Each structure stands twice: as C-alpha cells, then as structure tokens.
Amino acid sequence: MYGPGDVRVEDREAPEIVESTDAVIRVSAACVCGSDLWPYRGVEDLPWPAPMGHEYAGLVEEVGADVQTIKPGQFVVGSFWATDNSCEICRAGYQSACVNRVPMGALGAQADLLRVPLADGTLVATPDIPSDDLVPSLLSASDVLGTGWFGAVAAEAGAGKTVAIVGDGAVGLLAVLAAKQLGAERIIAMSRHASRQRLAREYGATDIVDERGDAGVAAIKELTNGLGAHSVVEAVGTQESMNQAIHAARPGGHVGFVGVAHGVSIDGMDLFWSLAHVHGGPAPVRRFLPELIDLVWNRQINPGKVFDLELPLDEAAAAYRAMDQREAIKVLLRP
Ligand SMILES: [Zn+2]
C-alpha cells in the first residue's frame, strides 16, 4: 500500500531464512482484513509504502537450522503475530502479547512467499495436505475465525447464555459461529444487511436485530426481559459499537471486544455503573489454532463461507475496493 486507497502488486525480493528459527512458506491463500481498511481509508498511518497482509495458510518451503517441529512440505496455518509460544505470557494463553512477538503484517502475507519468524511457536501443521475446498476455512483460522472465537471466549459465551454480537463483518459472523460451538442458548446478531443476516442465521444466530445505537440496545433488552445479554461481542472498533456493546450487557455480564479500536473512549461512570466484565484486545489466535484446525479438518464448521469473493493476488487493488465499499464481506486472494 503506497498510501490511502493506493494498493499495487509488485515484485519484491523473495524472502529468505534470516534467523535460524524462521520458516519460508509458499502462500496458498491470503486475504484482506477489515483492519487493512483502516490505513486504506486514511484513518491509520503506515510507513509508506507498506507490505500488506497478515493472514496466511500455505506450504512450508524451507526452515532454519533450529526449527524442530515444522518441516518442509507441511501445510501450515499461523496467526497474525509470530510468537515463541513458550514465554510466560504465551503459556498463559496470551500469545498475541508474546515477549518475542513479531507482527506478520510488517512482513506482508499478501504475497506468494512469506517469511515466518519463530516457526515452531507460530505455525500449526494440518494432519495432511488439505483438499482445495478446505483452504478458505483453514485460512480463516489465521485471524477472523480465531478473533471471533476469542471475542466469544472473552465474552464467556457458553451453555445457557444469551450472546449478542455487535458487527456483521467476517469477525462478527464468526463470533456467531463460535458462540454456537461454545454452546450458547440464544445468539442475537446485529446486522442490517440481508446477505449477512442469512449467514449469521446459518452460523447459529437465533435472533437478528437491525437497529443500531440506543435503539439497538433497547431491542436487545426487549429480547432479554429488560436485562441485557449475558455476553456481548464487540467486533467493529468504533465508539458507537463499543457503547452499544457495554450498554447491551446485563449487570455482571461480559463484553469481549475484538474490533481494533479507533477513536474509542470509555466513560468511567458509564463503565462503573454497567457492572460489566470487559476483556479484549488483539486475539491470541495461536491459543485456539489446534482446536480450530481440528474443527475445520473434520468439517464440523465451515468458516470459509465468509469469503464471498475470490480474486487472484494480482487483483489485490480490486479486493480492497470491494471490501471498502462493502460489496464483499471478505476477499480471498490466491497467489
Ligand atoms: Zn511468547
């Protein structure tokens, strides 16, 4: 990306093993993230020109001398942070704050080759080479599925719970899927787009609320005997969505926020009186990867359906445009 709205596909130097713990993978599929739209829209500044992309799945081409578990020829999925998966923070399940983390976005996964630092800690291999139809779902585990899943876990979605999801992008839709898998009794998806509502229903939403703001909160209260939801996932990252999430949670309820927050501030009194547990941040996707890959591999979930447009990598600029204009939920890029 050369600046807001300016995406180009060009030849760069092929990545090589730099550290002995690196791997180089041949990317089978990459994609554009909702968070890539922040710099695209000029809301977030990058050191232009910046390589783009942090979601990836592909075949291991080469590993460094100290890589022990990951082998050339394996199909692997990794998170958007490269992490050692062994430090104290990683072992507590917060790999996205690993003391040795490296942001994959800076390396640029929207490419045909990608260097992955800390390969043993970052990458998880699938049991075998996947059939082509599984690749989108495996790719989704790299970020959107893992992030939606963390949102649902942070919101303590589970048996007997009513879960509300603010945001109908790929992460919000996959938070619906996660809430269902985690056993939620009732799942309220907030969406005003027919195609997204349909997918939300398919993933397990029992109710759809198409109002926003105070009206959206009132609709959720109405569905929950005036109490609010036990669990609310915030999957947008704006002031409006955060307010909506905190106000839609019942006293003692949990808010899991995974939308990258831009210009959001939380009023102290508002939070004080909400009596809500609020937990979120960059999802520790690596914590969930083995379980998510297993669910996809055994075809128990089909998160890849959030990719409603697939383009060759050469057409990355069109992919950004389609997502920016909400013509696509999420675009898969094939190198
Ligand atoms: Zn770590």
Residues whose N, C-alpha, C, O or C-beta is under 5 A from the ligand:
A	BS01	ZN	T83 D84 N85 S86 C87 C90 C98 V99 N100
